[in-house]
Amino acid sequence: GNSVTQMEGPVTLSEEAFLTINCTYTATGYPSLFWYVQYPGEGLQLLLKATKADDKGSNKGFEATYRKETTSFHLEKGSVQVSDSAVYFCALSDRARGSTLGRLYFGRGTQLTVWP
Amino acid sequence: EPEVTQTPSHQVTQMGQEVILRCVPISNHLYFYWYRQILGQKVEFLVSFYNNEISEKSEIFDDQFSVERPDGSNFTLKIRSTKLEDSAMYFCASSEHVMATEAFFGQGTRLTVV
């Protein structure tokens, strides 16, 4: 079946530190992979995505590369800011399921806190 | 910027009571979803809805749950007789296109069943 496993949190970093949040997946078909972010009091927002192997998604200084050989999609940022404090969710949708509406499979979320 | 709006932000209800969670999707969107997250667990898909009918539902979405689009703007999730294990954050989402990448999420409703 389809599932996502992501790094347990919380993650606490100082400003300008390097961030990695690990995400691995299991999929029956050809998944698209996503990172969503939830800032306090707000909804889930799409941060970045990759739709095929070796694609790199990037946005707001965050990057993640779709690695089929290791079934991973780790989120990285070279220098975090206080404003990056949020919950980060890794997710996949499996196009091979043939569903007419995209169903997302999420991980548990990782709480990131960045201190000044 | 258009957004998905959910009300209430927090609801407390007694076990066995009916609750209705409300969502106003983005106005030109055609596809609607409900997800939930029990504290400490994964965000789980409940149901998707298009053209006034359910397109897909998960094993969680049993006879206690129902969805409705009663008018042109609201999309509701009803839990007929709440159980303690229904306590969770419920997220509504909407999408203009069929691909999930285009889904926009609301801020969530925290349901607490006591």
Interface residues (C-beta under 8 A of the other chain):
Chain A: V4 S32 F34 Y36 G41 E42 G43 L44 Q45 L46 K49 T51 F89 A91 S93 S99 T100 L101 G102 R103 L104 Y105 F106 G107 R108 G109
Chain B: E3 V4 Q6 Y31 Y33 Y35 Q37 G40 Q41 K42 V43 E44 F45 S48 Y50 S55 E56 F91 A93 S95 V98 M99 A100 T101 A103 F104 F105 G106 Q107 G108
